[in-house]
Amino acid sequence: MLIIGNGRLLTRDERNTYHENGAVCCDGGVIVEIGKTAALKQMYPEAEFLDAGGGVIMPGLINAHSHIYSALSRGLSIKGYNPVNFYEVLDGMWWAIDRRLTLAGTRCSASQTYIDSIKNGVTTLYDHHAGYGAIEGSLFEIADVARAMHYRTCLCYEVSDRDGKEKRDAAIRENAEFIKHAKAQNSDMIKAMFGLHAAFTLSDETLELCFKHKPADIGFHIHVAEGMNDVYDSLDRYAKRTVNRLHDMGILGKRTIAGHCIHLSPGEMELLKATDTMVVNNPESNMGNAVGCSPVLQLMDRQILVGLGTDAYTHDMLESLKVALLIQRHNAMMPNVGWREVMQMLFYNNAKIGARAFTTPLGVLAPGAAADIAVFDYKPFTPFGADNADGHILFGFSGKGCVHTVIDGKIAMKDRTILCCDEEEINAKTLETAKKLWGSLNG
């Protein structure tokens, strides 16, 4: 049993309950009690106590879309790489990396992604993996790392036609076999989806094969209308827009995540709503790739479930929260929009997305919910409470302010020190692996 207390506690339940000197008690991976620190310590005197030191105790954050395979790119420069459009970004950088990624590289990438996430108070990560240099067993390698670090994650493999039918078929098998594995494990720490790249790299034949190999209770995780090339391809080859094509192929639905969703028509938004498809916005990546601004305000006006991800541009969800607000206001040229929407995305909608894959409630501090908790070192110098906590978070917090991270009731990080693995040993292995990858890219 573990108590995390002596902090300003934000539950993020429907009432957004706040305790000035609050505590949360965990047992067996779930929360059993919320209340005042003194009361919980008296109630459970034998429990281990993790001192928040007056910081802010809140639910662990959820990243609804990321890419583990990109981890080894940090600091990388590829000779001759100077993209002028989104396709050149994909072909010149990301596809070049994933074609050379070994299983050892995948394992290092997973370790670093999960470590960085823990350091930023992110306790659940939805990953969309690609590693066409070593497809078979790649999701199993990632899952093995997640189990060793006791990290909560939902995995899939990115099916694409871009490297031919043999690798496409291997990617389909990897999804199908891992889904069977995850189901057999029956663990609420590791879940599976069926991954698809963007529609412009997927033929109708491939989409039909993927639909055939996906169990009915599993959703797809796919990039949708991220760049205009996705839109043009659907119009030129199929005489329909991207979302319409995916709808006709049976890809949409309440268990499917449509990543990015930037270049959408009103009709496509209505299809996403009608099928109850989840959308995940990745503002920093969209801006970095110069692909545009997702119509988040319009999507949420239609009551589409829109969550927040990072696309691996960062693992700091609070950084992405800030950027999500700024780009929506900049795009609308209105300084009074977006606040409600971006807070809803990160703190409530991501939890709802989690509920469609995981059994235990995520993203809330309440009895029966997952014991996934982040503590941030934050000492306010202006009034702080439930009514203005979002303003403090937006303007005063950062991911690196996280001091303690608890996942499934186990302390993954304490006082900024990773406890769930040997970080220095992993860093040393990753450095050697990255050197080999970079050498092959610039050889």
C-alpha positions in Angstrom: 0.0 0.0 0.0 1.2 3.5 -0.9 0.1 7.0 0.1 1.1 10.0 -1.9 0.4 13.1 0.1 1.3 16.5 1.5 0.4 18.2 -1.7 -2.3 20.2 -3.5 -4.4 17.4 -5.0 -6.4 17.7 -8.2 -8.6 14.7 -8.9 -9.8 15.6 -12.4 -13.1 13.9 -11.7 -16.3 15.4 -13.1 -16.4 17.9 -10.2 -12.6 18.5 -10.4 -12.4 18.0 -6.6 -9.5 19.8 -4.9 -7.8 19.1 -1.6 -5.4 21.8 -0.2 -3.4 19.2 1.7 -4.5 16.1 0.0 -3.4 12.6 -0.4 -4.2 9.5 -2.5 -3.9 5.9 -1.2 -3.2 3.1 -3.6 -3.3 -0.7 -3.2 -2.9 -3.4 -5.8 -2.6 -1.0 -8.7 -5.8 0.9 -8.0 -6.7 3.9 -5.9 -8.6 3.0 -2.7 -9.0 6.4 -1.0 -8.7 10.1 -1.6 -8.7 12.7 1.2 -6.6 14.8 3.6 -3.1 13.7 4.2 -3.4 13.4 8.0 -6.6 11.4 7.7 -5.2 8.9 5.2 -2.0 8.4 7.2 -4.1 7.7 10.3 -6.3 5.3 8.3 -3.5 3.4 6.8 -0.5 3.6 9.2 1.4 0.8 7.6 1.4 2.3 4.1 4.5 3.6 2.5 4.4 7.4 2.3 5.6 9.4 -0.7 6.0 13.0 0.2 4.8 15.5 -2.4 6.6 18.3 -0.6 3.8 20.7 -1.1 3.7 20.2 -4.8 0.7 19.4 -7.0 -0.6 15.8 -7.1 -2.6 14.9 -10.2 -3.5 12.0 -12.4 -0.7 10.7 -14.6 -0.9 12.1 -18.1 -1.9 10.2 -21.2 -0.2 10.6 -24.6 -2.7 9.4 -27.2 -0.3 9.3 -30.2 3.4 8.9 -30.5 6.2 7.0 -32.4 8.8 5.0 -30.4 10.8 4.4 -33.6 11.8 8.0 -33.8 13.7 8.1 -30.5 17.2 7.6 -32.0 16.8 10.7 -34.2 17.6 13.2 -31.4 20.4 15.3 -32.7 20.6 13.5 -36.0 21.7 15.3 -39.2 21.4 13.4 -42.5 23.6 14.5 -45.4 21.6 16.1 -48.1 18.3 16.2 -46.1 16.6 19.5 -46.9 12.9 18.8 -47.2 10.6 21.4 -48.8 7.3 19.4 -48.4 5.8 16.8 -46.1 6.5 13.8 -48.4 10.2 14.7 -48.4 10.1 14.9 -44.5 8.7 11.3 -44.5 10.9 9.8 -47.2 14.1 11.7 -46.3 14.0 11.3 -42.5 11.4 9.0 -41.0 11.2 6.2 -43.6 15.0 6.3 -43.9 15.3 5.7 -40.2 12.7 3.0 -39.9 14.1 1.0 -42.8 17.4 0.7 -40.9 15.9 0.1 -37.4 17.0 -3.2 -35.9 15.2 -5.0 -33.1 18.0 -3.8 -30.8 17.3 -0.3 -32.0 13.6 -0.7 -31.4 14.3 -1.9 -27.9 16.5 1.1 -27.1 14.0 3.4 -28.7 11.2 2.0 -26.5 13.3 2.3 -23.3 14.2 5.9 -24.0 10.6 6.8 -24.9 9.2 5.3 -21.7 11.9 6.9 -19.6 11.3 10.3 -21.0 7.6 9.9 -20.6 8.0 8.9 -16.9 10.2 12.0 -16.4 7.3 14.2 -17.8 4.6 12.6 -15.7 3.2 10.6 -18.6 2.0 7.3 -17.4 0.2 5.9 -20.5 1.4 6.0 -24.1 -0.3 5.0 -27.3 2.4 4.1 -29.8 2.3 3.8 -33.6 5.4 1.8 -34.4 7.3 1.4 -37.7 10.6 -0.4 -38.2 10.7 -1.9 -41.7 14.3 -3.0 -41.1 13.1 -5.6 -38.6 9.3 -6.1 -38.5 8.8 -9.5 -37.0 8.8 -9.4 -33.2 9.2 -5.6 -33.0 6.0 -5.1 -31.0 6.9 -7.9 -28.7 10.3 -6.2 -28.0 8.5 -3.0 -27.1 6.0 -4.8 -24.9 8.9 -6.6 -23.2 10.5 -3.2 -22.3 7.1 -1.9 -21.1 6.7 -4.9 -18.8 10.2 -4.6 -17.4 9.6 -1.0 -16.6 6.0 -1.6 -15.6 4.7 1.0 -18.0 1.2 1.3 -19.3 1.0 1.3 -23.1 -1.1 0.5 -26.2 0.8 -0.7 -29.3 0.3 -1.2 -33.0 2.4 -1.6 -36.1 2.3 0.8 -39.0 1.1 -1.2 -42.1 2.1 0.4 -45.4 2.6 -0.5 -49.1 5.6 1.8 -49.4 8.2 -1.1 -49.2 6.3 -3.7 -51.2 3.9 -6.6 -50.5 6.3 -8.8 -48.6 6.9 -6.2 -45.9 3.3 -5.1 -46.0 2.3 -8.7 -45.2 4.8 -9.0 -42.5 3.5 -5.8 -40.9 -0.1 -7.2 -41.0 1.1 -10.4 -39.4 2.9 -8.4 -36.7 -0.3 -6.6 -35.8 -2.4 -9.7 -35.8 0.0 -11.8 -33.8 0.6 -9.1 -31.2 -3.2 -8.5 -30.8 -3.6 -12.2 -30.1 -0.7 -12.0 -27.6 -2.1 -9.0 -25.8 -5.5 -10.6 -25.6 -4.0 -13.8 -24.1 -2.1 -11.8 -21.5 -5.3 -10.1 -20.4 -3.3 -7.4 -18.7 -4.5 -3.8 -18.3 -0.9 -2.6 -18.7 -0.4 -3.6 -22.4 -3.1 -3.3 -25.0 -3.1 -3.5 -28.8 -4.6 -1.8 -31.8 -4.2 -2.4 -35.5 -1.8 0.1 -37.1 -2.1 1.7 -40.5 0.1 4.5 -42.0 -1.7 7.2 -44.0 -4.2 6.3 -46.7 -1.9 7.5 -49.5 0.4 4.6 -48.8 -2.4 2.0 -48.5 -4.2 0.4 -51.5 -7.8 -0.8 -51.2 -6.4 -4.3 -51.3 -4.2 -3.6 -48.3 -7.1 -2.0 -46.4 -9.3 -5.0 -47.1 -6.5 -7.4 -45.9 -6.1 -5.3 -42.7 -9.9 -5.3 -42.0 -10.0 -9.1 -42.5 -7.1 -9.7 -40.0 -8.5 -7.3 -37.3 -10.7 -8.7 -34.6 -14.0 -6.9 -34.3 -13.3 -5.6 -30.8 -10.0 -4.0 -31.8 -9.7 -0.6 -33.4 -7.4 0.8 -36.1 -4.8 3.5 -35.4 -4.1 5.5 -38.5 -2.8 8.9 -39.8 -5.6 10.8 -41.5 -5.3 13.8 -43.8 -2.1 14.9 -42.1 -0.7 16.4 -45.4 -2.5 17.5 -48.5 -0.8 14.6 -50.4 -3.2 12.3 -48.5 -6.1 14.3 -49.7 -4.9 14.6 -53.4 -4.2 10.9 -53.5 -7.7 9.9 -52.4 -9.3 12.4 -54.8 -7.0 11.4 -57.8 -7.1 7.6 -57.4 -10.5 7.0 -55.7 -12.6 10.1 -56.5 -13.4 10.7 -52.8 -11.8 12.4 -49.9 -9.6 10.6 -47.3 -12.2 10.1 -44.6 -14.9 9.1 -47.1 -12.6 6.4 -48.4 -11.7 5.1 -45.0 -15.3 5.0 -44.1 -16.2 3.0 -47.2 -13.4 0.6 -46.3 -14.7 0.0 -42.8 -11.8 1.7 -41.1 -13.6 4.2 -39.0 -15.4 3.4 -35.7 -15.5 4.1 -32.0 -12.4 2.0 -31.3 -10.4 3.7 -34.1 -7.9 6.5 -33.6 -7.6 8.9 -36.5 -4.3 10.8 -35.9 -3.8 14.5 -37.1 -7.0 15.1 -39.1 -5.9 18.4 -40.5 -7.3 18.7 -44.0 -11.0 17.8 -43.5 -14.1 18.9 -45.1 -17.3 19.5 -43.1 -18.7 16.3 -44.6 -15.7 14.4 -43.4 -16.1 15.8 -39.9 -19.7 14.6 -39.9 -18.5 11.1 -40.9 -16.1 11.1 -38.0 -19.0 12.1 -35.7 -21.4 9.6 -37.1 -18.9 6.7 -36.6 -17.8 7.9 -33.2 -14.2 7.8 -34.4 -11.6 9.2 -32.0 -9.3 12.0 -33.3 -5.9 12.9 -31.8 -4.3 16.3 -32.4 -0.5 16.6 -32.5 0.1 20.4 -32.6 3.8 20.6 -32.4 4.5 18.0 -35.0 1.9 19.6 -37.3 3.7 22.9 -37.0 7.1 21.4 -37.3 6.2 19.6 -40.5 4.4 22.7 -41.8 1.3 20.7 -42.6 -1.3 23.0 -41.1 -3.6 23.4 -38.1 -6.2 20.8 -37.3 -9.7 22.2 -37.1 -10.0 21.2 -33.4 -12.6 23.9 -32.6 -14.9 22.7 -35.3 -14.4 19.1 -34.4 -15.2 19.7 -30.8 -18.2 21.8 -31.7 -19.5 18.6 -33.4 -18.8 16.7 -30.1 -16.2 14.5 -31.7 -13.9 12.9 -29.2 -10.6 14.8 -29.8 -7.6 14.0 -27.7 -4.0 15.2 -27.5 -0.8 13.5 -28.6 2.8 14.5 -29.4 3.6 12.4 -32.5 7.0 12.0 -30.6 7.9 15.6 -31.3 8.2 15.8 -27.5 7.2 13.6 -24.5 6.0 16.6 -22.5 2.3 16.7 -22.7 2.1 20.0 -20.9 4.3 21.6 -23.6 1.9 20.3 -26.2 -1.0 21.6 -24.2 0.5 25.1 -24.4 1.2 24.9 -28.1 -2.3 23.4 -28.8 -3.9 26.6 -27.4 -1.5 28.9 -29.2 -1.9 27.4 -32.6 -5.7 27.4 -32.3 -5.8 31.1 -31.3 -3.3 32.0 -33.9 -5.2 30.2 -36.6 -8.5 31.7 -35.6 -6.9 35.1 -35.0 -9.0 35.3 -31.8 -7.4 35.5 -28.4 -10.4 34.2 -26.6 -10.8 30.7 -28.1 -9.4 27.3 -27.4 -8.9 27.3 -23.6 -11.9 25.0 -22.9 -11.1 22.7 -25.8 -7.4 22.1 -25.1 -8.0 21.5 -21.4 -10.8 19.1 -22.3 -8.5 17.3 -24.7 -5.7 16.5 -22.3 -7.4 16.1 -19.0 -10.7 14.5 -19.9 -10.8 13.3 -23.5 -7.5 11.4 -23.3 -9.1 9.6 -20.3 -12.1 8.8 -22.5 -9.8 7.5 -25.2 -8.1 5.4 -22.6 -11.4 3.9 -21.6 -11.9 2.5 -25.0 -8.8 0.3 -24.8 -8.1 -0.1 -21.1 -10.5 -1.6 -18.4 -9.3 0.4 -15.4 -10.3 4.1 -15.4 -7.4 6.3 -16.3 -6.7 10.0 -16.0 -8.6 10.5 -12.7 -7.8 10.3 -9.0 -10.8 8.4 -7.6 -11.4 5.1 -5.8 -11.3 2.2 -8.3 -9.2 4.2 -10.9 -5.7 3.2 -11.9 -3.0 4.3 -9.5 -1.2 6.3 -12.1 -0.1 9.6 -10.4 2.2 12.5 -11.2 3.5 14.9 -8.7 4.8 18.3 -9.9 7.1 20.6 -8.0 5.1 23.8 -8.1 4.8 26.5 -5.4 2.2 29.0 -6.4 2.7 32.7 -5.5 -0.9 33.6 -6.5 -4.2 32.0 -5.3 -4.5 28.3 -6.4 -7.6 26.1 -6.4 -9.9 24.0 -8.5 -11.3 27.1 -10.3 -8.0 28.3 -11.6 -5.7 25.3 -11.6 -5.7 25.1 -15.4 -4.3 28.6 -15.5 -1.5 27.7 -13.2 -0.8 24.5 -15.2 -0.7 26.4 -18.5 1.5 29.2 -17.4 3.5 27.7 -14.5 4.0 24.0 -15.2 6.3 22.0 -17.4 6.8 18.3 -17.8 10.3 18.5 -16.3 8.7 19.8 -13.2 7.5 16.3 -12.4 9.3 15.0 -9.3 7.5 11.7 -8.6 5.7 9.3 -11.1 3.7 6.4 -10.0 2.3 3.8 -12.4 -0.1 1.0 -11.4 0.7 1.8 -7.8 4.5 1.4 -8.2 7.0 4.2 -8.0 8.6 4.6 -11.4 10.4 7.9 -10.5 11.2 9.4 -7.1 12.8 12.8 -6.6 13.6 12.9 -10.3 15.4 9.6 -10.2 14.2 6.7 -12.4 13.6 3.6 -10.2 12.1 1.2 -12.8 15.3 0.6 -14.7 19.0 1.3 -14.8 18.9 4.6 -16.8 22.7 4.9 -17.2 23.1 1.4 -18.5 20.2 1.9 -21.0 21.7 5.3 -22.1 25.1 3.6 -22.8 23.5 0.9 -24.9 21.4 3.4 -26.8 24.4 5.6 -27.6 26.2 2.7 -29.3 23.0 1.7 -31.1 22.4 5.3 -32.3 26.0 5.6 -33.6 25.5 2.5 -35.8 22.2 3.8 -37.1 23.6 7.2 -37.8 26.6 5.7 -39.6 24.3 3.7 -41.9 22.2 6.8 -42.7 25.3 8.8 -43.6 27.5 6.1 -44.9 
